[in-house]
Every structure is written in C-alpha cells, then in structure tokens.
Amino acid sequence: MSESEYRGLRRGADYQFGRGAGRALFPSVDAIEVTHTSSGRPRQVIAEDGRLVTYGTDGRYTLGLAGGRRLQAHFEAPRHRVVVGDESEPFVREGRNAFAKFVQQADPDLRPGDEALVVHEDGDLLAVGRAELPGHGMTDFETGMAVKVRRGADGD
C-alpha cells in the first residue's frame, strides 16, 4: 500500500468518525492489510485482531468488531455508542438488532445511517451496526429499531 493511500484511509476515518479516528483505526501502515476491488479501490482493511473496516461504494466505512473496539478505546463515552442493558444483551451479542425500547442511552450526535457501537451498560462491546434513529431520540421511542446490527460480538 502506498503512503498516499494510507494517508487517505486515515483522513477518511477522521472525517467520518472524528479527529483521531484514523490514528486509532490505522496506527501504522505496517500493521494493516488492505484488499482492493478489481478497479484498485480499497475494499477491506484488516489487522491482526480482525477486520477493521470495509470501504463502501458510497465512500464511507462500515465497522468490523476490531474497528469498533479501537474506536471504543479511543473515544470517551457516549461518543458513537448506544447503550443497552441485560434484557437485550444476549440477542444483540449474537447479531440481532438493537431496539429502541431497550436503549438506555445513546450518543446524541448519532444520525440515522451513522456507524454505531452497541455496548452493554457495563461497557462491553456487544455489536457494531448502523443507527436507524437519531441518537437524541433513541431513548424516547417505545418501538422501532435503534441500530441495525451488522456483526455481534459472538460472531467474532
């Protein structure tokens, strides 16, 4: 991977997730492997601890569990997080969606379509996925999907 491509990956992560995310996700060019599409565009970024992100056709990253763990370690709560309790923990952990009625708190800056970290109230990462509701309203809804889970921690 070229230095230019590496800088571009980091810059994209900073833009999507916030300052410092590129450094958190991709600390060193030697520590990651990038797969490419047939046209040469980056596709997946993989590290020793697993898939960090997939680079979508829309130019946004979708998180893998390893990437979610890195962002969780880098950003303080509630940033990028949706917190659920014991009632939904086993379901979300196995990859089921997180529903609004079980959300205890959420990053108020999350927007529908943003990547989200679904965490247990004790701080364990349960899953990564896409927010379906705005973070500031997740706790207000009694029905509906809060996060479309892409990968649960049991699938790790």
Residue frames as a rotation matrix with the C-alpha (Angstrom) as fourth column:
MET 1
0.586 0.810 0.000 0.00
0.810 -0.586 0.000 0.00
0.000 0.000 -1.000 0.00
SER 2
-0.167 -0.640 0.750 1.29
0.582 -0.678 -0.449 3.42
0.796 0.361 0.486 -0.87
GLU 3
-0.788 -0.187 -0.587 1.83
0.594 -0.484 -0.643 6.14
-0.164 -0.855 0.492 1.71
SER 4
-0.873 0.488 0.003 -0.72
-0.447 -0.801 0.398 8.25
0.197 0.346 0.917 -0.16
GLU 5
-0.144 0.843 -0.519 -3.40
-0.068 0.514 0.855 5.54
0.987 0.158 -0.017 0.08
TYR 6
-0.318 -0.065 -0.946 -2.62
0.861 0.398 -0.317 5.08
0.397 -0.915 -0.070 3.79
ARG 7
-0.961 -0.044 -0.271 -2.98
0.160 -0.893 -0.421 8.82
-0.224 -0.448 0.866 4.46
GLY 8
-0.623 0.777 -0.089 -6.27
-0.522 -0.329 0.787 8.78
0.582 0.537 0.611 2.53
LEU 9
-0.100 0.560 -0.823 -7.64
0.456 0.760 0.462 5.95
0.884 -0.329 -0.331 4.70
ARG 10
-0.550 -0.179 -0.816 -6.76
0.834 -0.171 -0.525 7.85
-0.045 -0.969 0.243 7.86
ARG 11
-0.980 0.186 -0.074 -8.18
-0.192 -0.978 0.082 11.10
-0.057 0.095 0.994 6.54
GLY 12
-0.383 0.884 -0.269 -11.46
-0.254 0.180 0.950 9.37
0.888 0.432 0.156 5.63
ALA 13
-0.115 0.295 -0.948 -11.73
0.803 0.590 0.086 7.87
0.585 -0.751 -0.305 9.13
ASP 14
-0.820 -0.221 -0.528 -11.10
0.508 -0.705 -0.495 11.27
-0.262 -0.674 0.690 10.73
TYR 15
-0.844 0.537 0.011 -13.80
-0.435 -0.696 0.572 12.81
0.315 0.477 0.820 8.55
GLN 16
-0.145 0.857 -0.494 -16.40
-0.080 0.487 0.870 10.11
0.986 0.165 -0.001 9.26
PHE 17
0.313 0.264 -0.913 -15.73
0.727 0.552 0.408 9.37
0.611 -0.791 -0.019 12.95
GLY 18
0.997 0.020 0.076 -13.93
-0.029 -0.805 0.593 12.47
0.073 -0.593 -0.802 14.23
ARG 19
0.417 -0.901 0.121 -10.43
-0.726 -0.410 -0.552 13.70
0.546 0.142 -0.825 14.86
GLY 20
-0.297 -0.685 0.666 -8.01
-0.927 0.374 -0.028 10.95
-0.229 -0.626 -0.746 15.85
ALA 21
0.612 0.609 0.505 -10.10
-0.469 0.793 -0.388 8.08
-0.637 0.001 0.771 14.48
GLY 22
0.796 -0.364 -0.483 -7.67
-0.393 0.295 -0.871 7.48
0.460 0.883 0.092 11.61
ARG 23
-0.261 -0.936 0.234 -4.79
-0.781 0.063 -0.622 7.11
0.567 -0.345 -0.748 14.03
ALA 24
-0.156 0.289 0.945 -6.89
-0.826 0.487 -0.285 4.84
-0.542 -0.824 0.163 16.31
LEU 25
0.806 0.564 0.179 -8.06
-0.360 0.708 -0.607 2.58
-0.469 0.425 0.774 13.48
PHE 26
0.837 -0.532 0.128 -4.85
0.399 0.434 -0.808 2.52
0.374 0.727 0.576 11.43
PRO 27
0.844 -0.480 -0.242 -1.91
-0.017 -0.473 0.881 3.22
-0.537 -0.739 -0.407 13.78
SER 28
-0.193 -0.968 -0.161 0.75
-0.439 -0.062 0.897 2.06
-0.878 0.244 -0.412 11.34
VAL 29
0.278 0.244 -0.929 0.93
-0.960 0.058 -0.272 1.27
-0.012 0.968 0.251 7.66
ASP 30
-0.622 -0.619 -0.480 2.78
-0.609 0.768 -0.201 -1.96
0.493 0.167 -0.854 8.54
ALA 31
-0.876 0.273 0.398 0.05
-0.222 0.505 -0.834 -3.13
-0.428 -0.819 -0.382 10.93
ILE 32
0.148 0.989 -0.017 -2.76
-0.398 0.044 -0.916 -3.31
-0.905 0.142 0.400 8.35
GLU 33
-0.823 -0.246 0.512 -3.55
0.343 0.504 0.793 -5.19
-0.453 0.828 -0.331 5.18
VAL 34
-0.177 0.760 -0.626 -5.81
-0.570 -0.597 -0.564 -3.67
-0.803 0.257 0.538 2.52
THR 35
-0.396 0.162 0.904 -7.72
0.688 0.704 0.175 -5.67
-0.608 0.691 -0.390 -0.05
HIS 36
-0.670 0.094 -0.736 -8.74
-0.421 -0.865 0.273 -3.92
-0.611 0.493 0.619 -3.26
THR 37
0.509 0.841 0.183 -11.55
-0.133 0.287 -0.949 -4.18
-0.850 0.459 0.258 -5.78
SER 38
0.272 -0.389 0.880 -10.74
0.865 0.499 -0.046 -5.13
-0.421 0.774 0.472 -9.36
SER 39
0.725 0.027 0.688 -10.62
0.440 -0.787 -0.432 -1.42
0.530 0.616 -0.583 -10.18
GLY 40
-0.279 -0.960 0.001 -7.98
0.543 -0.159 -0.824 -0.84
0.792 -0.229 0.566 -7.48
ARG 41
0.086 0.391 0.916 -10.21
-0.553 -0.746 0.371 0.89
0.829 -0.539 0.152 -4.93
PRO 42
-0.886 -0.386 0.257 -9.63
-0.413 0.406 -0.815 -0.12
0.210 -0.829 -0.519 -1.28
ARG 43
-0.056 0.897 -0.439 -12.21
-0.203 0.420 0.884 -2.65
0.978 0.139 0.158 -0.09
GLN 44
0.895 0.316 -0.316 -11.37
0.213 0.319 0.923 -4.11
0.392 -0.894 0.218 3.32
VAL 45
0.006 -0.874 0.485 -8.83
-0.645 -0.374 -0.666 -3.09
0.764 -0.308 -0.566 5.93
ILE 46
0.842 0.223 -0.491 -7.70
0.105 0.825 0.555 -5.98
0.528 -0.520 0.671 8.07
ALA 47
0.061 -0.818 0.573 -5.33
-0.889 -0.305 -0.341 -6.12
0.453 -0.488 -0.746 11.04
GLU 48
-0.793 -0.474 -0.383 -4.04
-0.253 0.828 -0.500 -8.87
0.555 -0.300 -0.776 13.28
ASP 49
-0.861 0.482 0.163 -7.10
-0.094 0.164 -0.982 -8.53
-0.500 -0.860 -0.096 15.54
GLY 50
-0.186 0.816 0.548 -9.59
0.741 0.483 -0.467 -8.82
-0.646 0.318 -0.694 12.65
ARG 51
-0.188 0.217 0.958 -11.47
0.861 -0.433 0.267 -6.72
0.473 0.875 -0.106 10.11
LEU 52
-0.781 -0.134 -0.610 -11.28
0.451 -0.797 -0.402 -3.06
-0.432 -0.589 0.683 10.99
VAL 53
-0.068 0.750 -0.658 -13.47
-0.387 -0.628 -0.675 -1.56
-0.920 0.209 0.333 8.28
THR 54
-0.200 0.075 0.977 -14.90
0.899 0.411 0.153 -2.14
-0.390 0.909 -0.150 4.85
TYR 55
-0.748 -0.105 -0.655 -14.76
-0.108 -0.955 0.277 0.79
-0.654 0.278 0.703 2.47
GLY 56
0.049 0.912 0.408 -18.22
0.502 0.330 -0.800 1.11
-0.864 0.244 -0.441 0.92
THR 57
-0.280 -0.072 0.957 -19.09
0.955 -0.125 0.270 2.22
0.100 0.990 0.103 -2.58
ASP 58
0.733 0.604 0.313 -20.54
0.546 -0.797 0.260 5.38
0.406 -0.020 -0.914 -1.02
GLY 59
0.029 -0.842 0.539 -17.10
0.016 -0.539 -0.842 6.32
0.999 0.033 -0.003 0.34
ARG 60
0.310 0.125 0.943 -18.00
-0.898 -0.287 0.333 5.58
0.312 -0.950 0.023 3.95
TYR 61
-0.761 -0.606 -0.232 -16.56
-0.447 0.749 -0.490 2.95
0.471 -0.269 -0.840 6.24
THR 62
0.620 0.784 -0.039 -18.58
-0.483 0.420 0.769 0.16
0.619 -0.458 0.639 7.79
LEU 63
-0.047 -0.689 0.724 -17.05
-0.996 -0.027 -0.091 -1.07
0.082 -0.725 -0.684 11.01
GLY 64
0.085 -0.033 -0.996 -15.88
0.046 0.999 -0.030 -4.55
0.995 -0.043 0.086 11.86
LEU 65
0.888 0.273 -0.370 -15.71
0.344 0.142 0.928 -5.62
0.306 -0.951 0.032 15.51
ALA 66
0.048 -0.950 -0.309 -11.96
0.996 0.022 0.088 -4.99
-0.077 -0.311 0.947 15.67
GLY 67
-0.560 -0.185 0.807 -12.51
0.427 -0.900 0.090 -1.46
0.710 0.395 0.583 14.33
GLY 68
0.478 0.824 0.305 -15.34
0.034 -0.365 0.930 -0.94
0.878 -0.434 -0.203 16.81
ARG 69
0.671 -0.303 -0.677 -13.07
0.741 0.298 0.601 -1.95
0.019 -0.905 0.425 19.69
ARG 70
-0.424 -0.896 0.135 -10.41
0.897 -0.436 -0.075 0.50
0.126 0.089 0.988 18.53
LEU 71
-0.337 0.370 0.866 -12.90
0.092 -0.902 0.421 3.37
0.937 0.222 0.270 18.30
GLN 72
0.743 0.626 -0.237 -14.38
0.247 0.072 0.966 2.45
0.621 -0.777 -0.102 21.68
ALA 73
0.305 -0.722 -0.621 -10.91
0.944 0.144 0.296 2.59
-0.124 -0.677 0.726 23.24
HIS 74
-0.617 -0.634 0.465 -10.12
0.723 -0.690 0.019 5.92
0.309 0.348 0.885 21.55
PHE 75
-0.434 0.539 0.722 -13.32
-0.179 -0.837 0.518 7.91
0.883 0.096 0.459 22.12
GLU 76
-0.986 0.140 0.090 -14.83
-0.082 0.066 -0.994 8.55
-0.145 -0.988 -0.054 25.53
ALA 77
-0.400 0.916 0.024 -18.45
0.912 0.395 0.113 7.60
0.094 0.067 -0.993 26.18
PRO 78
0.192 0.750 0.632 -21.02
-0.013 0.646 -0.763 8.38
-0.981 0.138 0.134 24.89
ARG 79
-0.108 -0.265 -0.958 -19.30
-0.856 -0.465 0.225 9.04
-0.505 0.845 -0.177 21.52
HIS 80
-0.460 0.006 -0.888 -20.57
-0.772 0.491 0.404 6.62
0.438 0.871 -0.221 18.82
ARG 81
-0.995 -0.024 -0.095 -22.25
0.028 0.859 -0.512 4.45
0.094 -0.512 -0.854 21.46
VAL 82
0.044 0.997 0.067 -25.73
-0.680 -0.019 0.733 3.06
0.731 -0.078 0.677 22.01
VAL 83
-0.854 -0.398 0.336 -26.06
-0.499 0.442 -0.746 1.52
0.148 -0.804 -0.575 25.48
VAL 84
0.206 0.892 -0.403 -28.37
-0.508 0.449 0.735 -1.43
0.836 0.054 0.546 26.19
GLY 85
-0.030 -0.135 0.990 -28.93
-0.992 0.122 -0.014 -3.47
-0.119 -0.983 -0.138 29.36
ASP 86
-0.722 -0.325 0.611 -29.12
-0.420 0.907 -0.014 -7.11
-0.550 -0.267 -0.792 30.34
GLU 87
0.187 0.931 0.314 -32.51
-0.205 0.350 -0.914 -7.66
-0.961 0.106 0.257 28.73
SER 88
0.939 0.209 -0.272 -31.25
-0.288 0.050 -0.956 -7.33
-0.186 0.977 0.107 25.16
GLU 89
0.155 -0.988 0.002 -27.55
-0.860 -0.134 0.492 -8.13
-0.486 -0.078 -0.871 25.68
PRO 90
-0.282 -0.346 0.895 -27.64
0.013 0.931 0.364 -11.82
-0.959 0.114 -0.258 24.63
PHE 91
0.593 0.594 0.544 -29.65
0.562 0.180 -0.807 -11.07
-0.577 0.784 -0.227 21.48
VAL 92
0.899 -0.307 -0.312 -27.50
-0.422 -0.801 -0.425 -8.16
-0.119 0.514 -0.849 20.35
ARG 93
0.022 -0.949 0.315 -24.31
-0.692 0.213 0.690 -10.11
-0.722 -0.233 -0.652 21.12
GLU 94
-0.225 -0.084 0.971 -25.44
0.374 0.913 0.166 -12.86
-0.900 0.400 -0.174 18.74
GLY 95
-0.924 -0.323 0.204 -26.09
0.314 -0.337 0.888 -10.32
-0.218 0.884 0.413 15.98
ARG 96
-0.001 0.981 0.195 -29.74
0.995 -0.018 0.098 -9.38
0.100 0.194 -0.976 16.42
ASN 97
-0.203 -0.014 0.979 -30.82
0.341 -0.938 0.057 -5.75
0.918 0.346 0.195 16.04
ALA 98
-0.815 -0.068 -0.575 -30.98
0.568 -0.290 -0.770 -3.34
-0.114 -0.955 0.275 18.97
PHE 99
-0.044 0.910 0.412 -34.48
0.757 -0.239 0.608 -1.98
0.652 0.339 -0.678 19.52
ALA 100
-0.314 -0.102 0.944 -35.30
-0.119 -0.982 -0.146 1.47
0.942 -0.158 0.296 20.86
LYS 101
0.673 0.680 0.290 -37.29
-0.348 -0.055 0.936 0.29
0.653 -0.731 0.200 23.88
PHE 102
0.790 -0.434 -0.433 -34.10
0.608 0.646 0.462 -1.33
0.079 -0.628 0.774 25.27
VAL 103
-0.041 -0.828 0.560 -31.78
0.532 -0.492 -0.689 1.64
0.846 0.269 0.460 24.70
GLN 104
0.375 0.096 -0.922 -30.68
0.916 -0.196 0.352 3.19
-0.147 -0.976 -0.161 27.99
GLN 105
0.467 -0.222 -0.856 -28.63
-0.091 -0.975 0.204 5.99
-0.879 -0.017 -0.476 26.48
ALA 106
0.465 -0.293 0.835 -27.11
0.872 0.315 -0.375 6.98
-0.153 0.903 0.402 23.16
ASP 107
-0.666 -0.717 -0.206 -24.69
0.604 -0.681 0.414 9.47
-0.437 0.152 0.887 21.68
PRO 108
0.234 0.851 -0.470 -26.95
0.313 -0.524 -0.792 12.47
-0.920 0.039 -0.389 20.99
ASP 109
-0.098 -0.364 -0.926 -24.90
-0.699 -0.637 0.325 13.25
-0.708 0.680 -0.192 17.87
LEU 110
-0.759 -0.117 0.640 -25.66
0.264 0.844 0.467 9.92
-0.595 0.523 -0.610 16.16
ARG 111
-0.233 0.681 -0.694 -27.67
-0.865 -0.471 -0.172 10.35
-0.444 0.560 0.699 12.97
PRO 112
0.656 0.478 0.584 -29.56
-0.135 0.836 -0.532 7.69
-0.742 0.270 0.613 11.05
GLY 113
0.937 -0.340 -0.085 -27.04
-0.002 0.237 -0.971 5.96
0.350 0.910 0.221 8.80
ASP 114
0.234 -0.888 0.396 -24.06
-0.908 -0.345 -0.239 6.56
0.349 -0.304 -0.887 11.12
GLU 115
-0.082 -0.374 -0.924 -21.94
0.104 0.919 -0.381 3.65
0.991 -0.127 -0.036 12.28
ALA 116
0.409 0.319 0.855 -22.72
-0.790 -0.345 0.507 2.82
0.457 -0.883 0.111 15.91
LEU 117
-0.727 -0.581 -0.366 -21.14
-0.207 0.694 -0.690 0.79
0.655 -0.425 -0.625 18.69
VAL 118
0.494 0.867 0.069 -23.73
-0.402 0.157 0.902 -1.14
0.771 -0.473 0.426 20.69
VAL 119
-0.633 -0.772 -0.055 -22.37
-0.216 0.243 -0.946 -1.55
0.744 -0.587 -0.321 24.20
HIS 120
0.135 0.588 -0.797 -23.64
0.732 0.482 0.481 -3.12
0.667 -0.649 -0.366 27.39
GLU 121
0.851 0.263 0.453 -24.22
-0.069 -0.801 0.595 -0.86
0.520 -0.538 -0.664 30.36
ASP 122
0.778 -0.625 -0.064 -21.00
0.239 0.201 0.950 -2.29
-0.581 -0.754 0.306 31.88
GLY 123
0.316 -0.653 -0.689 -19.02
-0.661 -0.672 0.334 -1.09
-0.681 0.349 -0.644 28.84
ASP 124
-0.389 -0.451 0.803 -18.56
0.208 0.807 0.553 -4.36
-0.897 0.382 -0.220 26.88
LEU 125
-0.516 0.182 -0.837 -18.82
-0.818 -0.394 0.419 -4.01
-0.254 0.901 0.352 23.11
LEU 126
-0.067 0.612 0.788 -21.74
-0.117 0.779 -0.615 -6.18
-0.991 -0.133 0.019 22.00
ALA 127
0.244 0.247 0.938 -22.03
0.867 0.377 -0.325 -5.32
-0.434 0.893 -0.122 18.33
VAL 128
-0.728 -0.334 -0.599 -21.40
-0.012 -0.867 0.498 -2.84
-0.686 0.370 0.627 15.54
GLY 129
-0.188 0.717 0.671 -24.02
0.940 0.330 -0.089 -1.60
-0.285 0.614 -0.736 13.13
ARG 130
-0.767 0.021 0.641 -25.88
0.365 -0.807 0.463 1.28
0.528 0.590 0.612 11.54
ALA 131
-0.778 0.516 -0.360 -28.01
0.126 -0.433 -0.893 3.73
-0.616 -0.740 0.271 13.53
GLU 132
-0.544 0.690 0.478 -31.60
0.774 0.191 0.604 3.76
0.325 0.698 -0.638 12.30
LEU 133
0.685 0.726 -0.064 -32.83
0.672 -0.595 0.441 6.54
0.282 -0.345 -0.895 14.60
PRO 134
0.209 -0.614 0.761 -31.24
-0.213 -0.788 -0.577 9.79
0.954 -0.042 -0.295 15.73
GLY 135
-0.511 -0.539 -0.670 -29.24
0.492 0.456 -0.742 9.31
0.705 -0.708 0.032 18.93
HIS 136
-0.939 0.132 0.318 -31.01
-0.313 -0.714 -0.626 12.12
0.145 -0.688 0.711 20.77
GLY 137
-0.085 0.995 0.049 -34.34
-0.977 -0.093 0.192 10.36
0.195 -0.032 0.980 20.23
MET 138
-0.451 -0.131 -0.883 -33.45
-0.260 0.966 -0.010 6.69
0.854 0.225 -0.470 20.70
THR 139
-0.958 0.049 -0.282 -34.47
0.279 0.377 -0.883 6.67
0.063 -0.925 -0.375 24.35
ASP 140
-0.636 0.757 -0.151 -37.76
-0.628 -0.621 -0.470 8.42
-0.449 -0.204 0.870 23.54
PHE 141
-0.197 0.560 -0.805 -39.08
-0.827 0.346 0.443 5.75
0.527 0.753 0.395 21.19
GLU 142
0.029 0.305 0.952 -41.02
-0.769 0.615 -0.174 2.77
-0.638 -0.727 0.253 22.54
THR 143
0.665 0.187 0.723 -40.93
0.263 0.848 -0.461 0.85
-0.699 0.496 0.514 19.26
GLY 144
0.942 -0.266 -0.204 -38.66
-0.287 -0.324 -0.901 0.55
0.174 0.908 -0.382 16.28
MET 145
0.590 -0.804 -0.078 -35.14
0.794 0.595 -0.123 -0.46
0.145 0.011 0.989 15.51
ALA 146
0.839 -0.380 -0.389 -32.45
-0.135 -0.838 0.529 1.76
-0.527 -0.392 -0.754 17.00
VAL 147
-0.127 -0.933 -0.336 -29.42
-0.850 -0.072 0.522 0.00
-0.511 0.352 -0.784 15.45
LYS 148
0.901 0.244 -0.359 -29.35
-0.415 0.727 -0.546 -2.41
0.128 0.641 0.757 12.53
VAL 149
0.372 -0.788 0.490 -26.66
-0.475 0.292 0.830 -4.75
-0.797 -0.542 -0.266 13.82
ARG 150
0.517 -0.317 -0.796 -24.16
-0.793 0.174 -0.584 -5.85
0.324 0.932 -0.161 11.23
ARG 151
-0.021 -0.600 -0.800 -21.99
0.018 0.800 -0.600 -8.04
1.000 -0.027 -0.006 13.46
GLY 152
0.876 0.333 0.349 -22.43
-0.359 -0.034 0.933 -9.25
0.322 -0.942 0.089 17.03
ALA 153
0.096 -0.906 0.411 -19.52
-0.994 -0.106 -0.001 -9.97
0.045 -0.409 -0.912 19.35
ASP 154
0.313 0.048 0.948 -20.37
-0.343 0.937 0.066 -13.69
-0.886 -0.346 0.310 19.41
GLY 155
0.974 0.072 0.213 -19.60
0.173 0.366 -0.914 -13.81
-0.144 0.928 0.344 15.70
ASP 156
0.576 -0.815 -0.053 -16.02
-0.816 -0.578 0.021 -12.83
-0.048 0.032 -0.998 16.46
